[in-house]
């Protein structure tokens, strides 16, 4: 290895360390309410922020200085004494950190980094033994996933993505339409469909009872609990309901322990209806080195998706089109069709 290559890689590790610590500091600001207080109260000193959030002033000051040095916050007068400096959260940064309806909302990413850090002993044990780290071990995992999906589903799913499939959009616009949302998690896809299509009744299914409780609460808050109902159900066992106009699974096939059985169940549920899968927009084939999107997906796979279900098909987050095609054909479908819906993160498949 040349000196230049060595030094470049050493700098990469250093930069990654800075970034990881930045994310943990964002997590602290999110969980302790420091960002929210700055957004609500305007420029604040360390003592004012601490008083507003019932936290310690010295720690608040260190965090404020860290955030200002990193360009997350602005400071009115860097030359002033540490107790006199006033720190502010720019509006653009507030949207990213606090606005749960914004497509730019990114605070859940910091929660993911913090949660993964706390679970590292469990991951190392799983890697040694072939075991897993179940969803229940993740603590905030359900809420994190729901918070990430909420703006995407509410703003894009029923507003852009489904209307881009003309026959599906037409069916859902008609009276009596029925949708099954398989592996629904916190329920935001079901809620988005119910909000956008007033004639639709949506059944959300998930094996995780706590996720179903969360989905029911979210539907109640959104005012659609009468048309979006949620059920504890194994994706690989079809419920005693069929003939749905749309059966969909959003960003979950790669997580399933038995994806072939789950897709076969969806085929049975659909009857003559459409079957839609939204999953990660991976590269078509493995390549190294990969781009940032592939790096992110493999990171999620290592510390969330792959260990979540054991024993399982062990798909992992990086489910490439040929892998889904193999699952679909084994489940009785003829093929998959990649739909002409553009998104930087997701790819849409229709199973035929």
BELGI-V169097 format. One record per pair of residues at least 24 apart in sequence whose ideal C-beta (glycine too) atoms are under 7 Angstrom apart, sorted by the first residue. I is the first residue (numbers start at 1). GAP is how many residues later the second one is. Records with the same first field share a line. If there is no record, write none. Layout:
I: GAP + GAP
This chain:
20: 93
22: 48
23: 87 + 90
24: 89 + 90
25: 38 + 41 + 42
26: 81 + 84
27: 83 + 84 + 86 + 87
28: 35
29: 34 + 38
30: 67 + 77 + 80
34: 26 + 29
35: 54 + 62 + 63
36: 62
38: 49 + 50 + 51
39: 50 + 55 + 59
42: 46
43: 33 + 43 + 44 + 45
44: 42 + 43
45: 38 + 39 + 40 + 41
46: 37
47: 36
100: 47 + 50 + 51
101: 50 + 53
102: 49
103: 48 + 49 + 52
105: 46
108: 36 + 39 + 40
111: 29 + 33
112: 32
115: 24 + 25 + 26
116: 187
123: 180 + 184
126: 181
131: 179
132: 175 + 176 + 177 + 178
133: 174 + 175
134: 174
135: 73 + 173
142: 43 + 44 + 68 + 69 + 72
145: 40 + 41
146: 39 + 40 + 42 + 68
149: 37 + 39
150: 38
153: 35 + 36 + 39
154: 34 + 38
157: 32 + 35
158: 34 + 35 + 37 + 38 + 39
159: 37
161: 180 + 187
164: 177
165: 174
168: 78 + 106
171: 74 + 75
172: 25 + 28 + 73 + 74
173: 24
174: 25
175: 24
177: 68
178: 66 + 67
179: 65 + 66 + 67 + 69
180: 25 + 64 + 67 + 89
181: 24 + 67
182: 53 + 65 + 66 + 67 + 80 + 84
183: 52 + 66 + 69
184: 31 + 46
185: 26
186: 25 + 28 + 29 + 32
187: 27 + 28 + 31 + 32 + 41 + 43
188: 30
189: 61
190: 25 + 38
191: 27 + 28 + 31 + 33 + 37
194: 30 + 33 + 34
195: 27 + 29
200: 27
201: 26
202: 25 + 26
203: 26 + 28 + 38
204: 24 + 26 + 27
205: 26 + 28 + 30 + 34
206: 26
207: 25 + 26 + 27 + 28
235: 27 + 30
236: 25 + 26 + 29
237: 28
238: 27 + 30 + 31
241: 28
242: 26 + 27 + 29
243: 28 + 30
244: 25 + 26 + 29
245: 28
246: 27 + 28 + 30
247: 26 + 28
248: 28
249: 28
250: 28
251: 27 + 28 + 95
253: 24 + 26 + 66 + 71
254: 25 + 26 + 51 + 61 + 62 + 63 + 65
255: 50 + 53 + 54
256: 53
257: 52 + 55 + 56
258: 55
259: 54 + 56 + 68
260: 67 + 70 + 71
263: 64 + 65 + 68 + 88
264: 67 + 68
267: 64 + 65 + 66
274: 76
275: 75 + 76
276: 72 + 74
277: 47 + 72 + 74
278: 68 + 70
279: 40 + 45 + 67 + 68
280: 37 + 39 + 66
281: 62 + 63 + 64 + 65 + 66
282: 36 + 37 + 38
284: 36 + 37
285: 35
324: 25
